[in-house]
């Protein structure tokens, strides 16, 4: 009981640190994105979004290995064997270096061919697009070799490091926005170069922190065939899932570019940026509980693991829904106030993508639980192939009706199917009860999702569209969602904890 209480306190503390980090980053992101969109213009913003995506398209190789590194470090952590941990870390860093060079080669061959032969970019901006492309390759290289260090920080649950380093990253991005505003030369080139510089600085800070605090992150050349095989097998099956993720994100981005040009990519970029900011609130919570899910599986504490899965899914959904509802109710007005003149289709894209994020928030703890088991072959095959269908189905939909929203509707349908598939595998791999998940997660989130929007929608429908209605409706969205979550979404024990925390906070403020 004492260990479980300590774990819960650690999760709560880490979550709060990550939330302070996220709130700060959200404000900076919204502010800088407006400046960058206005400074670059819709066309150049779209070019950066889609050209950078060509390089990101190859990142599925790295993402697969990143998941393996995180899983194995967290799995080995309870044993506290520094030698084993160092072998795991060093092996993962060697593999990431190999992956980084593979991605550079793929980008400079297949990526360049796609850039010149398939993408829709105005001829006069091709030189700037090439600068973006090359800088994106270097950024990707730097990010790949940073993964083992970031994984070590997460495995040790030192979330305060992320919070402080993120403050530095946010400050640097503010400097980028200002530099872009005053730059007398090609702003798209300057933007790409400055982002590369920021990536180098942040990568150095993360690695320095890890080397100073974690003994196992001091790299030693080692070629442990068994460890490479073990991690490689896990990563190879994860590769399918990450390939599917690439198809859903950057693949659809490429598809939109081929059919509609860079202006549509700008609209998608804006929608994805808002989605990323909203989803980070759930991701922060999940980042805090993921190591505990893996460690509880390694310790055969399935009851605690199942509790983490259900709480993680439910509270992640509430966080995403709470922030998404104002955008769902008044997306057009929100984007207009934020960006003045948002790209066409941005509001429609945003609504669908936010719903996808809500479903993903329910599915991610299930995905992490299956990964903790290490038995992921059939899971990754079926889930990956299901999500990969988004790309051909989206292509066929655009051939039938040239409406860019259709590709996101296809993504939404496949995401719903993937949720139930992940639930099925979580039951098989971790003995999670389907009845428990329905009772503890699906039932309360459906009540909240159905009841919360009623009052805000009625208010927004009958009020005149202006700043006053925007503020009133936004506050009503927050009040309605918070009230329904408390009354219908929380269990009695959870309400007691929340009341206790709020009382303690009010007491400290008065002091």
PyMOL commands that set and color helices and strands:
alter all, ss='L'
color gray80, all
select helices_A, chain A and resi 2-77+82-117+123-155+159-182+187-213+215-217+225-260+262-298+302-329+331-339+346-373+377-400+405-430+434-451+453-462+467-489+492-510
alter helices_A, ss='H'
color red, helices_A
deselect
rebuild
show_as cartoon
